[in-house]
Amino acid sequence: MSALQWLAVVAGVCALAFLGLLAYALLIGNPRVVRELQHDPQGERSGIVMLLGLPNGRTLPVNYRREGSQVFVGADGPWWRAVRDGNAPVTVTIRGETLSGRARVVFDDPDCKRSVFERLRPDAPGWLPAWMDAHLVVIDLDE
């Protein structure tokens, strides 16, 4: 087998592994976490994971940090595009309490992003390249 054929096989295996992981997260992992948060809103996981209701009707579990009337989220997947234009109406369910607010993505303030991620994800490895960095979503809760 030539080097090019081996490369094609490795690329195919990597693509299948990625698709399998994505299918697991979407079809098994996320629904299980959603059920856990709904049935045990004061549980251990609910201290770091909330349910986020997006403007497009999708609800997903995300890690969060609440500080006063703001909630911070690191968006690792493409869902952040639903709020990229700013002032997007969202709901958050934190420890069983559903609140409404407005979400925006922080694009132009690297100092703010770094500061928030130090608190939101204190155990994230520092060696990760910048292109793997998550987007910072800030939710201003309604009064």
Stockholm file with secondary structure:
# STOCKHOLM 1.0

chainA/1-143         MSALQWLAVVAGVCALAFLGLLAYALLIGNPRVVRELQHDPQGERSGIVMLLGLPNGRTLPVNYRREGSQVFVGADGPWWRAVRDGNAPVTVTIRGETLSGRARVVFDDPDCKRSVFERLRPDAPGWLPAWMDAHLVVIDLDE
#=GR chainA/1-143 SS CCHHHHHHHHHHHHHHHHHHHHHHIIIIIHHHHHHHHHHCTTSSGGGTEEEEECTTSCEEEEEEEEETTEEEEEECSGGGGGGTTSCEEEEEEETTEEEEEEEEEECSCHHHHHHHHHHHCTTSCTTSCGGGCCEEEEEEECC
#=GC SS_cons         CCHHHHHHHHHHHHHHHHHHHHHHIIIIIHHHHHHHHHHCTTSSGGGTEEEEECTTSCEEEEEEEEETTEEEEEECSGGGGGGTTSCEEEEEEETTEEEEEEEEEECSCHHHHHHHHHHHCTTSCTTSCGGGCCEEEEEEECC
//
